[in-house]
Amino acid sequence: MSNVQNQNPAYDLEERTFLFAKEVRLFVKTLPNTLANIEDGKQLIRASGSVGANYREANEALSKKDFLMRIKISRKEAKESEYWLKLITQTNELKNNSDGLKSIDEAVALRKIFSSILNKSK
């Protein structure tokens, strides 16, 4: 490991949610250009971006109530991202489906992380 990696927190959720949204966008670009993929892709892009955007807002929350609401929204958007990813991967014959499946796994992991944050914040 390099010194830079050792100085960074081992677990940067802001960066992780950003990378999730980025990977989703790269995945959507690979999809066949069909009406369903265009519409589903738009929904997926919105939801995946909202995960990190709301997490960042939670970190700047003005109250505990505001923090909890933003975390709940992040969890909800992660769950929605998982839905759209599953729908897209199961309705397309993709040459390389591993990117979509990795993104599904990450959406599930993020949802679980936000659930854990909520449980520990009560």
MOPAC internal coordinates of N, CA, C and O (Angstrom, degrees):
PM7 1SCF
backbone

  N    0.0000 0     0.00 0     0.00 0    0    0    0
  C    1.4613 1     0.00 0     0.00 0    1    0    0
  C    1.5160 1   110.35 1     0.00 0    2    1    0
  O    1.2310 1   121.16 1   -38.01 1    3    2    1
  N    1.3014 1   115.39 1   141.99 1    3    2    1
  C    1.4654 1   118.77 1   178.09 1    5    3    2
  C    1.5196 1   109.97 1   -82.09 1    6    5    3
  O    1.2310 1   121.12 1   -14.04 1    7    6    5
  N    1.3312 1   115.47 1   165.96 1    7    6    5
  C    1.4651 1   120.69 1   178.91 1    9    7    6
  C    1.5168 1   111.85 1   -62.64 1   10    9    7
  O    1.2310 1   120.40 1   144.57 1   11   10    9
  N    1.3330 1   116.83 1   -35.43 1   11   10    9
  C    1.4638 1   119.95 1  -179.36 1   13   11   10
  C    1.5184 1   110.15 1   -61.63 1   14   13   11
  O    1.2310 1   120.34 1   136.42 1   15   14   13
  N    1.3273 1   116.95 1   -43.58 1   15   14   13
  C    1.4562 1   120.00 1   179.87 1   17   15   14
  C    1.5178 1   111.20 1   -64.80 1   18   17   15
  O    1.2310 1   119.97 1   143.17 1   19   18   17
  N    1.3057 1   117.66 1   -36.83 1   19   18   17
  C    1.4561 1   120.55 1  -179.84 1   21   19   18
  C    1.5246 1   112.41 1   -68.93 1   22   21   19
  O    1.2310 1   119.98 1   153.59 1   23   22   21
  N    1.3251 1   117.63 1   -26.41 1   23   22   21
  C    1.4533 1   121.22 1  -179.28 1   25   23   22
  C    1.5280 1   111.92 1   -81.21 1   26   25   23
  O    1.2310 1   120.11 1   153.31 1   27   26   25
  N    1.3164 1   117.40 1   -26.69 1   27   26   25
  C    1.4605 1   120.98 1  -179.79 1   29   27   26
  C    1.5175 1   109.89 1   -79.57 1   30   29   27
  O    1.2310 1   120.71 1   -29.82 1   31   30   29
  N    1.3233 1   116.25 1   150.18 1   31   30   29
  C    1.4635 1   117.04 1   174.64 1   33   31   30
  C    1.5263 1   109.16 1   -60.82 1   34   33   31
  O    1.2310 1   120.44 1   -35.39 1   35   34   33
  N    1.3141 1   116.76 1   144.61 1   35   34   33
  C    1.4620 1   120.79 1  -178.31 1   37   35   34
  C    1.5218 1   110.73 1   -66.37 1   38   37   35
  O    1.2310 1   121.08 1   163.80 1   39   38   37
  N    1.3120 1   115.54 1   -16.20 1   39   38   37
  C    1.4519 1   119.78 1  -170.99 1   41   39   38
  C    1.5192 1   108.71 1  -140.02 1   42   41   39
  O    1.2310 1   120.14 1   -87.31 1   43   42   41
  N    1.3258 1   117.34 1    92.69 1   43   42   41
  C    1.4601 1   122.19 1  -179.66 1   45   43   42
  C    1.5171 1   108.59 1  -107.42 1   46   45   43
  O    1.2310 1   120.84 1   -81.95 1   47   46   45
  N    1.3212 1   116.00 1    98.05 1   47   46   45
  C    1.4598 1   120.91 1  -174.84 1   49   47   46
  C    1.5216 1   112.42 1   -68.30 1   50   49   47
  O    1.2310 1   119.84 1   148.89 1   51   50   49
  N    1.3257 1   117.92 1   -31.11 1   51   50   49
  C    1.4631 1   119.33 1   176.01 1   53   51   50
  C    1.5237 1   110.28 1   -62.35 1   54   53   51
  O    1.2310 1   120.46 1   134.54 1   55   54   53
  N    1.3166 1   116.72 1   -45.46 1   55   54   53
  C    1.4673 1   120.77 1   178.79 1   57   55   54
  C    1.5282 1   110.51 1   -66.50 1   58   57   55
  O    1.2310 1   120.66 1   138.82 1   59   58   57
  N    1.3064 1   116.34 1   -41.18 1   59   58   57
  C    1.4703 1   120.44 1  -178.28 1   61   59   58
  C    1.5287 1   111.14 1   -63.20 1   62   61   59
  O    1.2310 1   120.01 1   138.19 1   63   62   61
  N    1.3225 1   117.58 1   -41.81 1   63   62   61
  C    1.4671 1   119.64 1   179.44 1   65   63   62
  C    1.5246 1   110.97 1   -69.73 1   66   65   63
  O    1.2310 1   120.66 1   146.89 1   67   66   65
  N    1.3390 1   116.35 1   -33.11 1   67   66   65
  C    1.4686 1   119.81 1   175.85 1   69   67   66
  C    1.5251 1   110.12 1   -64.30 1   70   69   67
  O    1.2310 1   120.72 1   133.53 1   71   70   69
  N    1.3284 1   116.23 1   -46.47 1   71   70   69
  C    1.4668 1   120.29 1  -179.71 1   73   71   70
  C    1.5224 1   111.58 1   -63.75 1   74   73   71
  O    1.2310 1   120.35 1   145.40 1   75   74   73
  N    1.3263 1   116.93 1   -34.60 1   75   74   73
  C    1.4667 1   121.20 1   176.05 1   77   75   74
  C    1.5262 1   109.98 1   -60.68 1   78   77   75
  O    1.2310 1   120.42 1   129.39 1   79   78   77
  N    1.3234 1   116.80 1   -50.61 1   79   78   77
  C    1.4680 1   120.52 1  -179.97 1   81   79   78
  C    1.5284 1   111.20 1   -61.89 1   82   81   79
  O    1.2310 1   120.80 1   141.15 1   83   82   81
  N    1.3186 1   116.08 1   -38.85 1   83   82   81
  C    1.4661 1   120.83 1   179.00 1   85   83   82
  C    1.5261 1   110.75 1   -64.19 1   86   85   83
  O    1.2310 1   120.29 1   132.00 1   87   86   85
  N    1.3253 1   117.06 1   -48.00 1   87   86   85
  C    1.4647 1   121.11 1  -179.96 1   89   87   86
  C    1.5278 1   111.53 1   -62.33 1   90   89   87
  O    1.2310 1   120.56 1   141.76 1   91   90   89
  N    1.3157 1   116.54 1   -38.24 1   91   90   89
  C    1.4714 1   120.19 1   177.54 1   93   91   90
  C    1.5237 1   109.88 1   -61.69 1   94   93   91
  O    1.2310 1   120.16 1   135.54 1   95   94   93
  N    1.3198 1   117.29 1   -44.46 1   95   94   93
  C    1.4662 1   120.62 1   179.72 1   97   95   94
  C    1.5245 1   111.55 1   -62.45 1   98   97   95
  O    1.2310 1   120.56 1   138.81 1   99   98   97
  N    1.3187 1   116.54 1   -41.19 1   99   98   97
  C    1.4670 1   120.03 1   177.77 1  101   99   98
  C    1.5252 1   110.54 1   -64.87 1  102  101   99
  O    1.2310 1   120.30 1   141.62 1  103  102  101
  N    1.3292 1   117.04 1   -38.38 1  103  102  101
  C    1.4630 1   121.51 1   177.19 1  105  103  102
  C    1.5265 1   111.04 1   -63.80 1  106  105  103
  O    1.2310 1   120.24 1   133.68 1  107  106  105
  N    1.3244 1   117.14 1   -46.32 1  107  106  105
  C    1.4665 1   121.23 1  -178.22 1  109  107  106
  C    1.5354 1   110.96 1   -59.84 1  110  109  107
  O    1.2310 1   120.51 1   144.79 1  111  110  109
  N    1.3271 1   116.63 1   -35.21 1  111  110  109
  C    1.4691 1   120.37 1   178.77 1  113  111  110
  C    1.5208 1   112.84 1   -62.69 1  114  113  111
  O    1.2310 1   119.92 1   157.27 1  115  114  113
  N    1.3282 1   117.76 1   -22.73 1  115  114  113
  C    1.4641 1   121.28 1  -177.53 1  117  115  114
  C    1.5273 1   113.03 1   -87.79 1  118  117  115
  O    1.2310 1   120.20 1   172.26 1  119  118  117
  N    1.3246 1   117.23 1    -7.74 1  119  118  117
  C    1.4600 1   120.31 1  -175.02 1  121  119  118
  C    1.5277 1   111.94 1   -74.43 1  122  121  119
  O    1.2310 1   120.81 1   -31.27 1  123  122  121
  N    1.3326 1   116.06 1   148.73 1  123  122  121
  C    1.4652 1   119.12 1   173.67 1  125  123  122
  C    1.5362 1   109.73 1   -59.49 1  126  125  123
  O    1.2310 1   121.10 1   -32.99 1  127  126  125
  N    1.3024 1   115.51 1   147.01 1  127  126  125
  C    1.4681 1   121.82 1  -175.97 1  129  127  126
  C    1.5307 1   110.38 1   -83.95 1  130  129  127
  O    1.2310 1   121.34 1  -100.68 1  131  130  129
  N    1.3495 1   115.04 1    79.32 1  131  130  129
  C    1.4629 1   120.56 1   176.91 1  133  131  130
  C    1.5234 1   108.46 1  -115.54 1  134  133  131
  O    1.2310 1   120.74 1   -17.91 1  135  134  133
  N    1.3222 1   116.19 1   162.09 1  135  134  133
  C    1.4631 1   120.26 1   179.43 1  137  135  134
  C    1.5326 1   110.76 1   -58.62 1  138  137  135
  O    1.2310 1   120.56 1   135.33 1  139  138  137
  N    1.3271 1   116.53 1   -44.67 1  139  138  137
  C    1.4709 1   119.99 1  -179.43 1  141  139  138
  C    1.5312 1   110.96 1   -62.26 1  142  141  139
  O    1.2310 1   120.34 1   135.51 1  143  142  141
  N    1.3289 1   116.95 1   -44.49 1  143  142  141
  C    1.4690 1   119.28 1  -179.23 1  145  143  142
  C    1.5183 1   112.11 1   -66.88 1  146  145  143
  O    1.2310 1   120.17 1   145.24 1  147  146  145
  N    1.3157 1   117.28 1   -34.76 1  147  146  145
  C    1.4621 1   119.85 1   177.55 1  149  147  146
  C    1.5210 1   110.22 1   -64.05 1  150  149  147
  O    1.2310 1   120.67 1   131.18 1  151  150  149
  N    1.3183 1   116.32 1   -48.82 1  151  150  149
  C    1.4716 1   120.17 1  -178.78 1  153  151  150
  C    1.5244 1   111.73 1   -68.09 1  154  153  151
  O    1.2310 1   120.39 1   133.77 1  155  154  153
  N    1.3356 1   116.87 1   -46.23 1  155  154  153
  C    1.4660 1   119.96 1   179.36 1  157  155  154
  C    1.5308 1   110.69 1   -65.05 1  158  157  155
  O    1.2310 1   120.81 1   141.99 1  159  158  157
  N    1.3262 1   116.06 1   -38.01 1  159  158  157
  C    1.4652 1   120.91 1   178.48 1  161  159  158
  C    1.5208 1   112.14 1   -61.98 1  162  161  159
  O    1.2310 1   120.62 1   139.56 1  163  162  161
  N    1.3374 1   116.42 1   -40.44 1  163  162  161
  C    1.4711 1   120.03 1   177.58 1  165  163  162
  C    1.5286 1   110.27 1   -61.16 1  166  165  163
  O    1.2310 1   120.62 1   134.78 1  167  166  165
  N    1.3224 1   116.41 1   -45.22 1  167  166  165
  C    1.4630 1   120.67 1   179.75 1  169  167  166
  C    1.5296 1   110.72 1   -62.61 1  170  169  167
  O    1.2310 1   120.95 1   136.25 1  171  170  169
  N    1.3267 1   115.79 1   -43.75 1  171  170  169
  C    1.4587 1   121.23 1  -179.61 1  173  171  170
  C    1.5216 1   111.35 1   -64.11 1  174  173  171
  O    1.2310 1   120.31 1   137.43 1  175  174  173
  N    1.3089 1   117.01 1   -42.57 1  175  174  173
  C    1.4651 1   120.64 1   179.66 1  177  175  174
  C    1.5238 1   110.72 1   -62.69 1  178  177  175
  O    1.2310 1   120.52 1   136.28 1  179  178  177
  N    1.3380 1   116.61 1   -43.72 1  179  178  177
  C    1.4745 1   119.64 1   178.33 1  181  179  178
  C    1.5256 1   111.35 1   -61.30 1  182  181  179
  O    1.2310 1   120.89 1   131.27 1  183  182  181
  N    1.3290 1   115.91 1   -48.73 1  183  182  181
  C    1.4693 1   119.89 1  -176.26 1  185  183  182
  C    1.5304 1   111.10 1   -64.93 1  186  185  183
  O    1.2310 1   120.13 1   134.87 1  187  186  185
  N    1.3212 1   117.35 1   -45.13 1  187  186  185
  C    1.4671 1   119.78 1  -176.75 1  189  187  186
  C    1.5250 1   111.91 1   -65.61 1  190  189  187
  O    1.2310 1   120.32 1   143.81 1  191  190  189
  N    1.3209 1   116.99 1   -36.19 1  191  190  189
  C    1.4609 1   120.08 1   177.12 1  193  191  190
  C    1.5145 1   112.58 1   -70.84 1  194  193  191
  O    1.2310 1   121.13 1   147.75 1  195  194  193
  N    1.3136 1   115.44 1   -32.25 1  195  194  193
  C    1.4579 1   120.97 1  -178.81 1  197  195  194
  C    1.5267 1   112.45 1   -69.43 1  198  197  195
  O    1.2310 1   120.23 1   152.67 1  199  198  197
  N    1.3294 1   117.16 1   -27.33 1  199  198  197
  C    1.4685 1   120.53 1   178.42 1  201  199  198
  C    1.5229 1   109.45 1   -55.80 1  202  201  199
  O    1.2310 1   120.68 1   124.46 1  203  202  201
  N    1.3241 1   116.30 1   -55.54 1  203  202  201
  C    1.4601 1   120.94 1  -176.90 1  205  203  202
  C    1.5141 1   113.54 1   -73.26 1  206  205  203
  O    1.2310 1   120.65 1   143.41 1  207  206  205
  N    1.3267 1   116.36 1   -36.59 1  207  206  205
  C    1.4634 1   119.39 1  -179.76 1  209  207  206
  C    1.5258 1   110.76 1   -62.02 1  210  209  207
  O    1.2310 1   120.51 1   137.02 1  211  210  209
  N    1.3161 1   116.63 1   -42.98 1  211  210  209
  C    1.4616 1   119.73 1   179.37 1  213  211  210
  C    1.5190 1   112.16 1   -72.56 1  214  213  211
  O    1.2310 1   120.21 1   147.92 1  215  214  213
  N    1.3243 1   117.20 1   -32.08 1  215  214  213
  C    1.4609 1   118.80 1   175.71 1  217  215  214
  C    1.5288 1   110.17 1   -64.49 1  218  217  215
  O    1.2310 1   120.18 1   138.36 1  219  218  217
  N    1.3156 1   117.26 1   -41.64 1  219  218  217
  C    1.4675 1   120.61 1   177.65 1  221  219  218
  C    1.5316 1   110.51 1   -62.67 1  222  221  219
  O    1.2310 1   120.75 1   139.16 1  223  222  221
  N    1.3199 1   116.18 1   -40.84 1  223  222  221
  C    1.4665 1   119.32 1   177.28 1  225  223  222
  C    1.5212 1   110.64 1   -64.41 1  226  225  223
  O    1.2310 1   120.23 1   143.59 1  227  226  225
  N    1.3257 1   117.17 1   -36.41 1  227  226  225
  C    1.4704 1   120.36 1   178.04 1  229  227  226
  C    1.5237 1   110.44 1   -61.20 1  230  229  227
  O    1.2310 1   120.86 1   141.74 1  231  230  229
  N    1.3230 1   115.96 1   -38.26 1  231  230  229
  C    1.4629 1   119.91 1   180.00 1  233  231  230
  C    1.5204 1   112.61 1   -68.64 1  234  233  231
  O    1.2310 1   120.13 1   163.23 1  235  234  233
  N    1.3017 1   117.35 1   -16.77 1  235  234  233
  C    1.4650 1   122.16 1   177.30 1  237  235  234
  C    1.5253 1   111.63 1  -109.51 1  238  237  235
  O    1.2310 1   120.45 1  -163.24 1  239  238  237
  N    1.3101 1   116.75 1    16.76 1  239  238  237
  C    1.4650 1   121.92 1  -174.29 1  241  239  238
  C    1.5266 1   111.75 1   -59.76 1  242  241  239
  O    1.2310 1   121.65 1   -33.55 1  243  242  241
  N    1.3134 1   114.45 1   146.45 1  243  242  241
  C    1.4586 1   121.07 1  -179.72 1  245  243  242
  C    1.5224 1   112.35 1   -86.69 1  246  245  243
  O    1.2310 1   120.72 1   162.80 1  247  246  245
  N    1.3327 1   116.23 1   -17.20 1  247  246  245
  C    1.4597 1   120.20 1   179.61 1  249  247  246
  C    1.5280 1   109.20 1  -151.08 1  250  249  247
  O    1.2310 1   121.00 1   -12.80 1  251  250  249
  N    1.3173 1   115.69 1   167.20 1  251  250  249
  C    1.4614 1   119.76 1   177.42 1  253  251  250
  C    1.5244 1   110.33 1   -63.83 1  254  253  251
  O    1.2310 1   120.48 1   141.79 1  255  254  253
  N    1.3188 1   116.69 1   -38.21 1  255  254  253
  C    1.4662 1   121.40 1   178.86 1  257  255  254
  C    1.5281 1   110.28 1   -61.20 1  258  257  255
  O    1.2310 1   120.45 1   136.26 1  259  258  257
  N    1.3160 1   116.74 1   -43.74 1  259  258  257
  C    1.4709 1   121.99 1   178.03 1  261  259  258
  C    1.5295 1   109.80 1   -63.47 1  262  261  259
  O    1.2310 1   120.54 1   135.80 1  263  262  261
  N    1.3365 1   116.58 1   -44.20 1  263  262  261
  C    1.4649 1   121.33 1   178.19 1  265  263  262
  C    1.5279 1   110.83 1   -57.12 1  266  265  263
  O    1.2310 1   120.74 1   129.53 1  267  266  265
  N    1.3240 1   116.18 1   -50.47 1  267  266  265
  C    1.4643 1   120.39 1  -178.14 1  269  267  266
  C    1.5252 1   111.91 1   -62.39 1  270  269  267
  O    1.2310 1   120.25 1   141.52 1  271  270  269
  N    1.3170 1   117.13 1   -38.48 1  271  270  269
  C    1.4695 1   120.44 1   179.10 1  273  271  270
  C    1.5225 1   110.57 1   -64.32 1  274  273  271
  O    1.2310 1   119.82 1   137.23 1  275  274  273
  N    1.3216 1   117.96 1   -42.77 1  275  274  273
  C    1.4819 1   121.39 1   179.89 1  277  275  274
  C    1.5238 1   111.13 1   -66.51 1  278  277  275
  O    1.2310 1   120.30 1   141.76 1  279  278  277
  N    1.3174 1   117.03 1   -38.24 1  279  278  277
  C    1.4610 1   120.43 1   177.70 1  281  279  278
  C    1.5287 1   109.68 1   -66.21 1  282  281  279
  O    1.2310 1   120.42 1   139.72 1  283  282  281
  N    1.3280 1   116.81 1   -40.28 1  283  282  281
  C    1.4716 1   120.19 1   176.81 1  285  283  282
  C    1.5259 1   110.86 1   -61.57 1  286  285  283
  O    1.2310 1   120.62 1   139.55 1  287  286  285
  N    1.3195 1   116.43 1   -40.45 1  287  286  285
  C    1.4693 1   120.15 1   178.42 1  289  287  286
  C    1.5229 1   109.92 1   -65.91 1  290  289  287
  O    1.2310 1   119.90 1   137.36 1  291  290  289
  N    1.3222 1   117.79 1   -42.64 1  291  290  289
  C    1.4689 1   120.79 1   177.31 1  293  291  290
  C    1.5245 1   110.62 1   -58.57 1  294  293  291
  O    1.2310 1   120.87 1   136.30 1  295  294  293
  N    1.3230 1   115.95 1   -43.70 1  295  294  293
  C    1.4717 1   120.15 1   178.71 1  297  295  294
  C    1.5270 1   110.81 1   -63.28 1  298  297  295
  O    1.2310 1   120.65 1   136.27 1  299  298  297
  N    1.3158 1   116.36 1   -43.73 1  299  298  297
  C    1.4635 1   121.44 1   179.23 1  301  299  298
  C    1.5240 1   111.10 1   -61.55 1  302  301  299
  O    1.2310 1   120.28 1   137.56 1  303  302  301
  N    1.3238 1   117.07 1   -42.44 1  303  302  301
  C    1.4673 1   121.17 1  -179.29 1  305  303  302
  C    1.5279 1   111.43 1   -70.29 1  306  305  303
  O    1.2310 1   120.00 1   147.35 1  307  306  305
  N    1.3322 1   117.61 1   -32.65 1  307  306  305
  C    1.4667 1   120.65 1   175.07 1  309  307  306
  C    1.5290 1   109.72 1   -65.35 1  310  309  307
  O    1.2310 1   121.06 1   138.72 1  311  310  309
  N    1.3220 1   115.57 1   -41.28 1  311  310  309
  C    1.4671 1   120.63 1   178.08 1  313  311  310
  C    1.5278 1   110.49 1   -65.04 1  314  313  311
  O    1.2310 1   120.38 1   139.48 1  315  314  313
  N    1.3153 1   116.88 1   -40.52 1  315  314  313
  C    1.4616 1   120.66 1   178.07 1  317  315  314
  C    1.5318 1   110.45 1   -66.56 1  318  317  315
  O    1.2310 1   120.19 1   139.94 1  319  318  317
  N    1.3218 1   117.24 1   -40.06 1  319  318  317
  C    1.4717 1   121.03 1   176.86 1  321  319  318
  C    1.5203 1   110.39 1   -59.25 1  322  321  319
  O    1.2310 1   121.03 1   136.84 1  323  322  321
  N    1.3102 1   115.63 1   -43.16 1  323  322  321
  C    1.4621 1   120.63 1   178.26 1  325  323  322
  C    1.5327 1   110.06 1   -58.47 1  326  325  323
  O    1.2310 1   120.35 1   135.76 1  327  326  325
  N    1.3176 1   116.93 1   -44.24 1  327  326  325
  C    1.4646 1   121.88 1   179.33 1  329  327  326
  C    1.5309 1   111.28 1   -58.38 1  330  329  327
  O    1.2310 1   120.65 1   128.05 1  331  330  329
  N    1.3413 1   116.36 1   -51.95 1  331  330  329
  C    1.4637 1   119.68 1  -177.63 1  333  331  330
  C    1.5118 1   111.78 1   -65.20 1  334  333  331
  O    1.2310 1   120.06 1   142.58 1  335  334  333
  N    1.3284 1   117.49 1   -37.42 1  335  334  333
  C    1.4670 1   120.50 1   177.54 1  337  335  334
  C    1.5248 1   111.09 1   -63.41 1  338  337  335
  O    1.2310 1   120.47 1   135.92 1  339  338  337
  N    1.3283 1   116.71 1   -44.08 1  339  338  337
  C    1.4658 1   120.00 1   178.38 1  341  339  338
  C    1.5247 1   110.69 1   -62.87 1  342  341  339
  O    1.2310 1   120.56 1   135.65 1  343  342  341
  N    1.3114 1   116.54 1   -44.35 1  343  342  341
  C    1.4608 1   120.62 1  -179.58 1  345  343  342
  C    1.5275 1   110.95 1   -60.91 1  346  345  343
  O    1.2310 1   120.65 1   133.75 1  347  346  345
  N    1.3156 1   116.36 1   -46.25 1  347  346  345
  C    1.4642 1   120.85 1  -178.95 1  349  347  346
  C    1.5267 1   111.20 1   -65.44 1  350  349  347
  O    1.2310 1   120.24 1   133.91 1  351  350  349
  N    1.3332 1   117.14 1   -46.09 1  351  350  349
  C    1.4652 1   118.88 1  -177.17 1  353  351  350
  C    1.5260 1   111.98 1   -68.47 1  354  353  351
  O    1.2310 1   120.11 1   151.37 1  355  354  353
  N    1.3382 1   117.39 1   -28.63 1  355  354  353
  C    1.4575 1   119.76 1  -178.14 1  357  355  354
  C    1.5279 1   113.72 1   -89.05 1  358  357  355
  O    1.2310 1   120.37 1   172.12 1  359  358  357
  N    1.3328 1   116.90 1    -7.88 1  359  358  357
  C    1.4725 1   119.12 1   179.75 1  361  359  358
  C    1.5225 1   112.11 1  -115.06 1  362  361  359
  O    1.2310 1   120.16 1  -167.95 1  363  362  361
  N    1.3125 1   117.29 1    12.05 1  363  362  361
  C    1.4618 1   122.07 1   177.55 1  365  363  362
  C    1.5216 1   109.11 1  -130.75 1  366  365  363
  O    1.2310 1   121.20 1   -33.67 1  367  366  365
  N    1.3026 1   115.32 1   146.33 1  367  366  365
  C    1.4608 1   120.68 1   171.44 1  369  367  366
  C    1.5215 1   106.38 1   -96.20 1  370  369  367
  O    1.2310 1   121.05 1   -89.73 1  371  370  369
  N    1.3251 1   115.59 1    90.27 1  371  370  369
  C    1.4424 1   121.36 1  -174.31 1  373  371  370
  C    1.5250 1   110.56 1   -92.24 1  374  373  371
  O    1.2310 1   120.89 1   -41.13 1  375  374  373
  N    1.3188 1   115.89 1   138.87 1  375  374  373
  C    1.4709 1   120.93 1   178.30 1  377  375  374
  C    1.5194 1   110.25 1   -62.19 1  378  377  375
  O    1.2310 1   121.16 1   133.54 1  379  378  377
  N    1.3391 1   115.39 1   -46.46 1  379  378  377
  C    1.4601 1   120.05 1  -179.77 1  381  379  378
  C    1.5226 1   107.72 1  -124.43 1  382  381  379
  O    1.2310 1   121.14 1   -86.58 1  383  382  381
  N    1.3203 1   115.43 1    93.42 1  383  382  381
  C    1.4590 1   121.50 1  -177.05 1  385  383  382
  C    1.5208 1   112.40 1   -82.96 1  386  385  383
  O    1.2310 1   120.14 1   174.51 1  387  386  385
  N    1.3387 1   117.33 1    -5.49 1  387  386  385
  C    1.4670 1   119.87 1  -174.20 1  389  387  386
  C    1.5229 1   112.20 1   -64.83 1  390  389  387
  O    1.2310 1   119.47 1   146.96 1  391  390  389
  N    1.3432 1   118.62 1   -33.04 1  391  390  389
  C    1.4682 1   120.30 1   178.70 1  393  391  390
  C    1.5253 1   110.98 1   -63.59 1  394  393  391
  O    1.2310 1   120.52 1   136.92 1  395  394  393
  N    1.3088 1   116.62 1   -43.08 1  395  394  393
  C    1.4598 1   120.28 1   177.91 1  397  395  394
  C    1.5099 1   112.00 1   -65.16 1  398  397  395
  O    1.2310 1   120.57 1   139.23 1  399  398  397
  N    1.3362 1   116.52 1   -40.77 1  399  398  397
  C    1.4598 1   120.34 1  -179.87 1  401  399  398
  C    1.5194 1   111.70 1   -68.09 1  402  401  399
  O    1.2310 1   120.02 1   142.26 1  403  402  401
  N    1.3457 1   117.56 1   -37.74 1  403  402  401
  C    1.4675 1   120.94 1   176.28 1  405  403  402
  C    1.5300 1   109.92 1   -63.28 1  406  405  403
  O    1.2310 1   120.87 1   140.29 1  407  406  405
  N    1.3285 1   115.95 1   -39.71 1  407  406  405
  C    1.4615 1   119.82 1   179.48 1  409  407  406
  C    1.5209 1   111.31 1   -67.39 1  410  409  407
  O    1.2310 1   120.19 1   144.52 1  411  410  409
  N    1.3299 1   117.23 1   -35.48 1  411  410  409
  C    1.4686 1   120.00 1   175.58 1  413  411  410
  C    1.5217 1   109.02 1   -62.37 1  414  413  411
  O    1.2310 1   120.55 1   133.11 1  415  414  413
  N    1.3298 1   116.55 1   -46.89 1  415  414  413
  C    1.4687 1   120.39 1   179.30 1  417  415  414
  C    1.5294 1   111.03 1   -58.77 1  418  417  415
  O    1.2310 1   120.61 1   139.76 1  419  418  417
  N    1.3233 1   116.45 1   -40.24 1  419  418  417
  C    1.4673 1   119.89 1  -179.65 1  421  419  418
  C    1.5272 1   110.74 1   -69.46 1  422  421  419
  O    1.2310 1   119.58 1   141.54 1  423  422  421
  N    1.3249 1   118.41 1   -38.46 1  423  422  421
  C    1.4667 1   121.23 1   177.36 1  425  423  422
  C    1.5296 1   110.04 1   -61.40 1  426  425  423
  O    1.2310 1   120.41 1   137.73 1  427  426  425
  N    1.3277 1   116.82 1   -42.27 1  427  426  425
  C    1.4689 1   121.34 1   178.02 1  429  427  426
  C    1.5233 1   110.23 1   -63.94 1  430  429  427
  O    1.2310 1   120.50 1   135.22 1  431  430  429
  N    1.3331 1   116.65 1   -44.78 1  431  430  429
  C    1.4676 1   120.44 1   179.67 1  433  431  430
  C    1.5232 1   111.04 1   -61.79 1  434  433  431
  O    1.2310 1   120.17 1   136.08 1  435  434  433
  N    1.3263 1   117.29 1   -43.92 1  435  434  433
  C    1.4664 1   120.60 1   179.13 1  437  435  434
  C    1.5269 1   111.07 1   -63.41 1  438  437  435
  O    1.2310 1   120.43 1   138.04 1  439  438  437
  N    1.3190 1   116.78 1   -41.96 1  439  438  437
  C    1.4685 1   120.21 1   178.01 1  441  439  438
  C    1.5264 1   109.99 1   -58.80 1  442  441  439
  O    1.2310 1   120.29 1   137.23 1  443  442  441
  N    1.3147 1   117.06 1   -42.77 1  443  442  441
  C    1.4701 1   121.18 1   180.00 1  445  443  442
  C    1.5292 1   111.12 1   -67.10 1  446  445  443
  O    1.2310 1   120.35 1   141.58 1  447  446  445
  N    1.3176 1   116.93 1   -38.42 1  447  446  445
  C    1.4674 1   120.79 1   178.14 1  449  447  446
  C    1.5215 1   110.20 1   -62.48 1  450  449  447
  O    1.2310 1   120.51 1   134.27 1  451  450  449
  N    1.3394 1   116.63 1   -45.73 1  451  450  449
  C    1.4674 1   119.47 1  -179.50 1  453  451  450
  C    1.5277 1   110.89 1   -67.03 1  454  453  451
  O    1.2310 1   119.91 1   145.12 1  455  454  453
  N    1.3256 1   117.78 1   -34.88 1  455  454  453
  C    1.4684 1   120.06 1   175.44 1  457  455  454
  C    1.5261 1   110.41 1   -63.36 1  458  457  455
  O    1.2310 1   120.70 1   139.44 1  459  458  457
  N    1.3107 1   116.27 1   -40.56 1  459  458  457
  C    1.4654 1   120.83 1   178.70 1  461  459  458
  C    1.5290 1   111.03 1   -64.50 1  462  461  459
  O    1.2310 1   120.62 1   136.98 1  463  462  461
  N    1.3276 1   116.43 1   -43.02 1  463  462  461
  C    1.4695 1   120.55 1   177.90 1  465  463  462
  C    1.5230 1   109.70 1   -59.61 1  466  465  463
  O    1.2310 1   120.46 1   136.47 1  467  466  465
  N    1.3302 1   116.72 1   -43.53 1  467  466  465
  C    1.4662 1   120.49 1   179.77 1  469  467  466
  C    1.5282 1   111.07 1   -63.59 1  470  469  467
  O    1.2310 1   120.28 1   135.83 1  471  470  469
  N    1.3010 1   117.07 1   -44.17 1  471  470  469
  C    1.4696 1   120.66 1  -179.14 1  473  471  470
  C    1.5316 1   111.44 1   -63.36 1  474  473  471
  O    1.2310 1   120.56 1   140.79 1  475  474  473
  N    1.3205 1   116.53 1   -39.21 1  475  474  473
  C    1.4706 1   120.51 1  -179.05 1  477  475  474
  C    1.5271 1   112.73 1   -77.56 1  478  477  475
  O    1.2310 1   120.41 1   162.22 1  479  478  477
  N    1.3306 1   116.81 1   -17.78 1  479  478  477
  C    1.4654 1   121.13 1  -177.39 1  481  479  478
  C    1.5261 1   112.93 1   -91.04 1  482  481  479
  O    1.2310 1   120.04 1   173.40 1  483  482  481
  N    1.3108 1   117.52 1    -6.60 1  483  482  481
  C    1.4715 1   120.11 1  -176.96 1  485  483  482
  C    1.5048 1   112.26 1   -76.94 1  486  485  483
  O    1.2310 1   120.10 1   180.00 1  487  486  485

